[in-house]
């Protein structure tokens, strides 16, 4: 009986030990699985077990490490993207400089997807080719790329984003970077493609993902909005500085540019001149032919004068039928020569479109020069205006130099 009792007790103790030895790993695995589900990826299983249980524990630890690495990478990418988007936003708020905005767009797209190189392609005037407007991480010059060729050309042709794991022979030597991995997205503005952003990688084992492409597309969209905003800003600025009828500069711009020209002339001791012009008897045109015909003549007058002037000259409508011209680095003699050319083109032929009654007009011009007739805006404008008045009083259709003797009046 005693022997039987000992055997029973031994069996119970042995069974309990074996049970704990078998179930303990399962309990530990269950606890670590719960921790993993709660996002605690740093916990590991420390079991001295062999066989299938040991392999399971090792696999579990490996899975935890991989998940931990993935979470770190995702967090890093999310923070990188957040910084990239913040950078774009700061640039868009702080500048209306198109070049700065496009450079920021390209740099941000490259950083956000960890690209080795990036290129912003813009359309050539014929819109049949693309050229590399901005390139980062690319060695050498890139030639024009035909629309439909290379990944940039394909994006331009399709009007949508494209990814490619390998460009292979489709990349045109010397025209597009020969990186095996690329992703591109179009930049739209005003309902039209204005360019293409393409990011490149050298490592074929790291193709751009759909998430990468979405990032590039998002940034390209922001770039398009920025381009549209800059365009609207430039147009608003242009309208605020130009005459709405003739398209030439207005009085405000003339005054702004005068200050710059005067400062340059003072610093380098260079002359410049002002021409004040007024169409003779223009009121008769409005009274006889109507204001609409008068407006058309003013437009034609501005076009003829612009054709005579140099690009460096500033031509503005000063008010009504009175115009003013700033001739940089021109003394009074050169100014009289330019004024004579203006009179020639005005007197050369009558104003009017085919079928309209021709209208012949003349122009009176007053000339004032720095430093001969003044050293400030008010003094030079007043001198030129007085010379214009003298030309009118002398019979119109004349050029008068401020402060000059009557012999300096030139009848044409």
Buried (B, 14 or more C-beta within 10 A) or exposed (E): EEEEEEEEEEEEEEEEEEEEEEEEBEEBBEEBEEBBEEEEBEBEBEBEBEEEBBEBBEEBBEEBEEEBEEEEEEEEBEEBBEEBBEBBEEBBEEBBEBEBBBBBBBBBBBBBBBBBBBBBBBBBEEEEBBBBBBBBBBEEEBEBBBBEBBBBBBBBBEEEBBBBBEBEEEBBEEBBBBBBBBBBBBBBBEEEBBBBBBBBBBEEEBBBEEEBBEBBBBBBBBBBEBBBBBBEEEEEEEEEBBBEEBEBBBBEBBEEBBEEBBEEBEEEEBBBBBBBBBBBEBEEBBEEBEEEBBBBBBBBBBEBBBEBBEEEBBBBBBEEBBBBBBBBBBBBEBBBEBBBEBBEBBBEEEBBEEEEEEBEBBBBBBBBBBBBBBEEBEBBBBBBBBBBBBBBEBEBBBBBBBBBEEEBBBEB
